[in-house]
Amino acid sequence: MRTGIFKGMAVFLLATSLSGHAIEVDGSREAQYGQALAIQQVQTGFGDPGSELDAAYALIAEDRLFLMLTGNLEANFNKLAVFIDSVEGGQNRILGNENPNNDNWAEKFDGFTFDTGFAADYLLIVRHGFGGTKLDLDFAGIGAGNTGALVGSFNPSALGTSGPFAASLGINLGFNNSNSAGVGSSQGQAADSTAAANVLTGVELEIPLALIGNPGGDIRVCAMINGHGHDYLSNQFLGAMPAGTTNLGTDGWGNFIGGSSLGGIDLNNYAGDQFFIIPGPEGAPQVTGFSVDATSTSASITWTSSPDIFYALESSADLQVWEEIDDGILSQGQSTTYDFQLAAGLKKAFYRIVAR
């Protein structure tokens, strides 16, 4: 974000990308998500219908990450844990005493090791229980000095909707648990990848990029389904475990060890990467110039652009409601300049460039 003061008005400049239509965060996959970034390869060991992860989809738009994980989450407080690697640093091996322990996750993950190339920076936990009348969402920053907490608690049955459920920190959650297809429950056997890719419902998250460090490059995600106590991992991961993998349990061999952590589990011991990659927002337009005529309210804005792309210039007074100034600005090549009038009478204004 760039900022400046012009004729007594604070002007804030942003840039973003947009898929063309807004995503409704209701737990149903929309066409804008495009192709799956990861597809399940192994049948679930947590029952059918029970808890399964069929496929992962993602989209970065309007300074937000939209993440769709199709499948089911059993209403027995099984946990869907979504670890995000979005900035430098992070933990490749979870250190329980250097993390917030909301929902007791850090104590149970103490010693757990991700694949090489993945270092967790943030965690979201989705819990589903009481026969479908309770849906919780936790968020945590990973590392010493970070915090974690419950950020939303909802009753989908009573509300009669699958979302969006507005949590704190600007996160929205969608949850549609109606899937009855996808992968089967012959634990460890190869999944039907076509059936998994055809599932349209599951858990959907809308996460402000600012909440996960404003990543400028690729984002890595490791999603997994755990037991109600964070201490018994299923075989449902995205990226997927190889066919033949049964539930990992507490020790990686399917055993439950009470009072223990997942410290004996190292994802490097399983073929493939148990994470998927979301291409980063580096292609978004970047504002490179802004000027105002000292004798009027006319302004000029310049941004990096791509040939044959249309852009929109939008304005807002509060970052909540955006109004289009022009939604059909054709790229002028690698750099585009557009002249417009600043809104009169405002003390503060936000302007953003949107790639269509």
N, C-alpha and C positions, 0 to 999 in steps of 0.2 A: 504494500500500500504506500502510495506517495501522498504527501499533503502539502498545502501551501495556503497563504493568506492573501486574498485578493479583494480590495475595496471593502475591508471589514468583514468579509465572509470567509470562514474556513472551508476549504475545498479538499476533499479526500478522493484519491484516484485509485481504482481497483481494476483488475482484469480477470476474466474467467472464461471458461468454455461451457457450452450448453449443448445438449443432445437434440434440441429442437422442441421437446415437449417436457413438461414437468413430470416427475415421478411421483405417484401416489404411494405413500409408504403404508401399505395395507397387507403385506405378507403375500402378495400375488406378483409373480414375475411379469414384467412388461417388456414389450418388444425392444424398447430402447436399450436394454441391457446387452443385447447382442449375444455373441457366442459365450458358452461356458468357459471359465478360466480353469476349472477343475471339475472332474466327474468321478463319482464313486466307482471303485473297482472291486469292492468286497461286500458280501452280504452282512447285514448287521447281526451282532450278538446281543442286542438290547431289545429284541422282540419286534413283531410286525403285525399290526401297526404298533409301534413303540417309539423308539428313538433312532433316527437315521439321518445321515447327511447325504443328499443325492448329488448336488452340484452347486458350484459357486459362480456368482455373477457380480460384476461391479461396474460402477460408472462414477466418474468425477465430473460434477457440474455445479456451477454457481457456488464455488468455494466450499463444496460439501462432497463427502464420500458417501455414495449409495451402495450398500452391500446387501446382496440377496443370497441367502443360503437355503436352498430348497430341501424339504424333508419333513421330519416330525420330531417333536420333543414330548416324551411321555409325561403325564401329569402326576409324577411321583417325586418332583423336585430334582430330577436329573438336571445336570448343568450343561449348557452350551457355552463353552469357553472360546472366546475369539481373541487371540493374541495378535497384535499389530506391530510390525517393524516398519517405522516410517521416518525415523531420524537417525543421526549418528549416535553411537553408543548402544545402550540397551544391554540386556542379559541373554546370552546364549545358554547359560546354565542358571536356573532360578536360584537365587539366594534368599531363603525364607526370612532371614533376619534383616534383610535390606529392602524390604517391601512392605507396603501397607497390607494388613491382613484382613481386609473386609471380607465377610462371608467365609473366613478361615481358609481362603484359597492359598495364601503364601506358605503357611505352615505345611499344607499337604503337598504343594508342588516343590518343596525344598529339595534341591539337587536334581530336579528334572532337567534334561538337556535336549535342546532343539537341534535340528539338522544344522550342519555347517552352512553358513550364509544367512542364518536367521538369528536376530537378537531382538527380543521382545522389548518394546517401549511402552505399550499400553495394553490393557485387558478390558474386555467387556464380558460380563457373565449374564446369561439369560436363564432364569429359573421358572419352572412351570409346575404347579402343584394344586392340591386340594380338589382333584377331579376337574381341573380346568378353570377354577374360580380365582386363581392367583397367578399372576405373571409379574416377575420382578426383573429389574435390570440394575446391575452394578457396573461402575466404571472405576478403573484404577490406573494411575501412572506407575510404571515399574522403575524401581531404583530407590536408593536411600533418599529420604526427604520428600518423596512423593506421597500423595494421599489417595485413598480409595473409599468409596461409599456407595450405598444404595441411592440410585438417582431416579428411580421410578417404580411404582407398584400399581398394578392395574388388575381389573376383573373383567376379562373379555366377555365372559358369559353374561354378566349383569349389564355391561355396556352395550351388548348386542352388535359389536363391530369388531373387525380385525385390525383396526388402526386407521389413521396414525394415533399412537399413544405418545403424548408429549412428555418426555422425561426432562430433568434439569440438564444444564450444561449445553442446551441446544440440540440434544439428541432426540430423534424420533424413532419409534419402534413400531413395526407391523408384525402381526402374528396370525397366520392362517394354518391351523393344524389339521386340515381336512384331507391331506394326502392319504390315499390308500393303495398307491402303486409304487413305482420306484424299485428299490432293491428289496430282495426277499430277506428271510430270517434264517436261512441255512448257514449258520455262523461260519465264516471263513471261506465259503465257496465264492467263486467269481460272480460278481454282480453283472446284470444286464445293463451295460453302459447306455444303450439307447433308451431303455425304460427310465434310467436315472435322469438322463438329459431331458426327458419329456415331462418331468414333474414341474408343476407351475407354482406351488405354494410352499410356504415355510416361514422362516424368520427374515425380516427385512430391517435394516438399520440405516438411518441417515445421520451422519456424523460430521460436524463442522471440521474442516481441515485445520482450523486454528487450534482445535482441541487436541489434535495429534501432531502438533509441531509445525504446521504449515509446510508439509513435505514438498520439495521441489523436484524429486525424482520418483522412482518406482516405490510402491508400497507393497510390502509382503504381509501375508495373513496366514496364520496357522489356526484352523478351527477344529475343535474336537468335542466329543460328547463324553461327559464324565458322570459318575454316580452322584447320588444326592449329597455325599459327604466330601466331594472332591478327591476321593481316594480309591476310585476303581474306574479306570479308563476303559471305554469300549474300543472297538476296532474301527469306529467311524471318525475319520479324519479327512480334512480337505486342505492341501493335497492328500490324495488317498493312499492308504496302506496297500501293499501288494496283495493280490488274491492269495488266499491261504492263511491270512492273518486272522487270528481269533482275538477275543477281548484281551487287552493288555493287563487288566486288573491293577493291582497295586505294585506288582513286581515285574511287569512285562511279560509274565507267563500265565496270566489269567487268575492268579491267586489273590484272595483278599487277606491283607495283613492288617489287623486292627491296630490303631495307634501309630501306624507307620506313615511315611511319606512316599511320594512317587519318585524318590531320589535314585532308584535303581533303573529308571527308564531313560534310555538314550535313543532318540529317534534316528541317529546315524546307523543304528543296528538294523534298520528296516530299509528295504530297497526303495529308491526314489526319494523325492523331497516331500515331506509332509507339510508343505506350505505352497501357496500359489502367489503369483505376482500380478499386481494391478499396475498397468502402465501409468507413470506419473503425469502430473499436470504441466510438464515442462513445455508443452506445445501451446499453452495458453498465451494470448497476446499480452505484451508488456508495455505499459505506458512509458514512453521515452521523452515526451515533451508536452508542456501545457503553458499557455500564455493567455493573457487577458488584455484587451485594448483599454488603456488607462482612461479614455474619454467615454467609454461606453461599457455595456455588459457583454459584449461579444467576446467569445473565447475560441481558442483553437487547441485541439488535442491531437497528439501523434502517438501511434503505437506500432509495435512490430506486428507484421501480418504475413499471411500466406497467400500466394496467388489464387485467384478464382474463388475466394471465400467471401461470404457476406458477413458483416458484423452489425451489431446493434449498440447504440449508445443509450444508456439508461441512467436515471437520476433517482435519488432517494433522500429524504430528510432524516430517516431514522434507521436505515439498513433493514427495515421490515417490508415496507411497501415500495416497489420499484415502478417507475413510469418510463415508458419508452419515449426518447426524443426522436430517434430515427432507427428503424429496424431493418433497413435495406441498404446499408453502406457497403458498396463493393470494394474489395481490396484494391489498392493501388500498386501492389507488388509486395516487396519485403517490408515496406513501411507505408503507413496510411495516415493521412492528416484529414481532420474534419473540423469545420467551423460551425459554431452554434451559439445560442444565446444563453447566458446564465439565468437561472430563475431569479426573478426580482424579489427583494425583501427578505431573503433567507439569511440567517446568520451562520448556518452550517449546511453544507450540501455534500452528498456523496455521488460520484459519477463512476460508472464502470463500463468497460468494453466487453461485449459478449460475442464470442465466435459462434456462428449459427451452424 
